[in-house]
């Protein structure tokens, strides 16, 4: 089965060496059937880490993984696959987008990502050391276009040629990471005074216990805890609970899904067509909030639904749209027979050139 994993260039380089490693709090490796969703996740991760987005294609042998880890640790739900264990690099189908940074801009981004500093506070592209590194790479490739340039060696040269930016850092050449050196703390003025330790945060462990429970309410509780922790895999977990749950569990998962940063609309489309009005309303809320360029289509679907419950849910987030650009949608709400929907729309279009309908 060919699936996709959205990540960053730096992480992708590690994956090609070591495979996919599950990490807390999710403790899972996630894959998507939709390349579009994987691409969206890659761009989000790249934006957070100031890196390049990469989408990896992976040919998963689910039978082999189930034999290795057991059926309960390999789950397929909706458009998502989760593996509670390592996935070897041999299952990778593509390695595109990886390689050695060559241009001054690429080298600058690469070094600033290692130092974990923002571009305006990090190494400048105009630094003489950056130009020297780019020239060194260019000379190597000019001599042998297929040369295997060691990034460890590049990092070593960067520390020699740009020493002021690496002062005070410990560098791991294998992981290509840097940490500020530990500084002995100043002697506190309140020595001898008892200062209680901050309480430990056990929400990640509780979330995992809840999600592995067979009780729907506990699973929704686990999703809420992941949302509090700002877990990057929140949508994937919501999808698993959504596909396996009853009506109340589905509604709970969909409500938590409103807090996701990225979603895959294809996963939610069947729920937006549900015969259960509460499920339909909750799914349309998520699609309206995170539907991107197609969000207005989901608002229109919600505001023209025959059920008032669904229309009330849709108008709740109508302020996300521009009344001038989507006049037909706002008029549908403005002239709705339900007074709460019409009143909500009136507040949003006040002073926007809308004329109240007179019967």
N, C-alpha and C positions, 0 to 999 in steps of 0.2 A: 504494500500500500504506500503510494507516494503522498507525503504530507509536507507541511512547511513549518518553519520555525523562524520567527522574526527576532533579530538580535542586532548587535553592533559589530563593527569591523574588529575591534579589539577582542571582544568575547568570541567572535567567530574563529579567530586565529587560535584561541585556546581550545575551542571545540574540535577543530581539525586535528589537534595533537592528542587531546585527552578524552574526547567524546563529550556527551551531555551529562552534567553532574547535577543531581537534585540539590536544592539549597532551601534553607529556612526563609520565611515561614511556610512556604507552600509544600516543600519536601517532595515535589513532583517535577518532572520535565514535561512540558506541554507542547503539543503540536496541533496545527490547524489544517483542516482539509481545504480551507479557503486561502489561496495565496494573497488575496486582497487584504484579508484580516491580518495575516502574518506581516504584510508590508506595513500596515498601520501600526502594529505593535513595534516593529523595527524602528519606525520614525519616532515613536514616543520614547523608546529607550535611547535612541541616538540624541534626541533633544535634551534628555536629562543628563547624559554623560558627555555631551559635546563631541560626538563621534559620528561615524558614518553608518547609515542603516544598511543592514544586510539581511536578505531572505535566503535561508538555506533549504534546499530540497532534500528530503530524507526518505529513503525506502525502508519503511518499518516492517520487520518480520514479527508480527504480533504473536504468532504461534510460538516462535522461538523465545520471545520475551516472556510469554505466559508460562512456558516450561521452566524458564530460569527463575522467575520471581513469584509465580502463582497467579491465578486468574484475578484475584482481588486487587492485585497491585498494578494491573494493566487494564485501564478502563477506556471505553469508547462511548462517548455520549454526544449526540447531536453532531456538530462539526468538529469536536475536540477529542483528542487522545491524550491521556495522562499516564505517565509511567512513574511508578514509585521505585526508582532504581536507576542505575546508570545505563545510558544508551551508547554503545561503542561507535567510534568514528567510522568504522567500516560500513555503517548504514547510510553515510552521507552520499548523496548523488552528485552534488555540485559544491564547488569551493569558490564560486565566482565572487569577485569583489575583494578577495584577500590579496595579500602581497606586501611588498615593501613600499613605504612612502617614498616618493621620488621628488616631487616638486617642492619648492620652499613652503607653499601653503600646506601641503600634506604633512611635511615634516614638522611644521610648527604645530598643527593640530594634534599630531601624534605625541609630541613631547609634552604639550600642555595637558593632554589627557592623562599621561603618566603622572604628571605632577598634581593633577586634579585641581587646576586653576582655570579661572575664566580667561578667555582670550585677551580681554583688555587689561588683565592683571598679570598675565603670563609672559612668555617669550614672544617677542615681536618678530614678524616675518622679515623685518629689515635688519635683524641682528646679524653681524658678520659671521657668527658661528653657523647660522642657518644657511647662509649662502655657501659657506665652506662645505657643509654636509651635503647639500644638494649637488655641488660640483663633484664631490667624491663619488656619490651614487652615479651621477651622469658619466664620469670617467670609467667606472666599473662596467656599466652597461654598454658604453661605446666600444669597449674592448671585447666584451662578451655579452651579447643581448640576453643570453640565457643564464647569466651568472646568478648564483644563489647568494644573495647579499644577506649577511647575518645582521638581524636587528639588534642582537646583543652587542655586536661590534659598533653599530651605529650609535647605540645608547652610550657606549663607552666613550666614543669620540665626542658626543654631545656634552658629556660631563667635562671633557678636557677643553672643548672650544666654547662652551657657554657655562663656565664654572659658577658664576654668580647666582644663577637660577637653581643650581643643585646644592648650594651651600646649605647646610642644616638638614639635609635629607639622607635617609638610608635607602638604597636602591636594591631591589631584587631583580637581577638581570633575567632570570628564568621566567618569572611572572610578569616582568616589565611593569613593576609597580614601585612607587616611592612613598615613603612615610617620613614625616618630620621626626627628627631625632628627639628622643625623650630629654626633657629639661628638668633638672632637679627643682621641685617646687620651693617657693620661698617659705620660710618658717612662719606658720600662722601666728597671728597676734593673740589668738584665743587658745593657745596651747594649754592643754589640761581640761578644757571645757568639753563636755560630752556633746557630740554632734551625731544625731541618729542617721543611719544609712537610709537612702531613698528606698521606698518599697520596690521589690522586684516585680517586673512586668511578666506575668504568666499568660498573657492573652494569646500568644502564638500557640502555646501548648494546649490551652483550652479550646482554641479554634479547631485544631487538628482532631482533638478528642470528639468534639461536637460533629465535625464533618464525617468522621468515621462511624458515628452512631447510626443506628437504624431508625431513630426517631425523627420524624420530619421537623418538629419544633426545635430540636437540638441542632439539626443541620442548618436551619435558617439562623439560629443563634451564632453558629460558626461563621456564616457569611457576614453577619453584622460585625463580628470581631475582626475579621480580615479587612473589612471596610475601615474600621477604626485604625488599623495598622497600616492603611494605605498600601495593601498588598498589590503588587503589580499583576498578579495572577487572579485577581478577583473575578473578572469576567469568565475565565475558564472554570473556576469553581462554581460560579452561579449557573453556568451551562450544565454542569454535571448534576447539580441538585434539581435544576429545572426539568431536565429530561426524565428523571427518575421519580419525581414527586407527585403527590396528589394535588388537587386544585388549590388548597390553602398553602401548600408548600411552594407551588409554582408562583402564586401571588407574592409570597414572601421573598422568593428569590428574585423576582422581577423588580420589586421595590428596592432591594439592595442594589440591583444592577444599574439603577439610576446614578449611582456614585462611581460607576466604572469610567475610566478615562477613554478606553477604546471598546467598541463592540463590533460584532459581525452581524449586520442586518439579516443575512440569510438565515442565521440560526433563529431569529425572533419572528420572521415572517409567518410561520405556521401559527404561532401564538397570537399574532395580530388578527388571525382569521378564526380564532377559537369561538365555539358556540357559547362558552361561558363568558358573560359580559365583563366580569371582574378581571379575568385573565386577559381578555382582549384589551380592556382599558389600560391595564398595567403594562402590557407589551407596547402599546401605542405611545404611552408616556416615554418609555425608554427610547423608542425609535424617533420620536419627536425631539428628544434632548440630544441624541447622539447620532442622528441619521445623516449628518453632513449636508451635502448639496441636495439630498432627497428628503430632508427633514420636513419641508413644507408639504410634501405629498402625504406624509403620515399624519400631519396636523389636519389636512383636508379630510382624510379618511376618518379620523376620530370625530371631527366636528360635523360630519354628515352621517354618522352612525345613527340607526333608529333608536338606540337606547340612550336615555338621558344620562345614565351613569357614565357611559363612555365619553359623551360629549363634555360632561363636567370635568372629567380627567384631562381631556385634551385642552380645554380652555385654561387650565391651571398654569400651563407653561407657555401660553400663547405670546407672552412678552418677549420670547426669544426671537420672534419674527418681526420684520419691518412692516408696519401697516401700509406703507406706500407701495412696497414691492409686492405684497401679497394681499391685495385689496379683496379678492374673491373669498379668501379664507376668513378675513376679519368680518366681511359682510355676512357670511354664513353664521358666524357667532353672534354678530350684532342683531340679526333678525331671527335668532333662535326662539322658539316658543317658550323655552324654559327661562323664567325670569333671572335666575342666578347667572346663567350663561350670557344672556343679553347684557346684564349689568356689568359683568366682568369685561366684556368687549367694549362697552361704552367708556369705561375708565381708560382703556388702552388707546382708543381712537380720538379721545377728546383733544380738540385743536388740530386734528389731522385732515380736516376737510370732508369728513363723513356727514351725510345728512340723515337724520333719523327717519325711519320709514313711517309713513302715516297711512293708516288704513281708512 
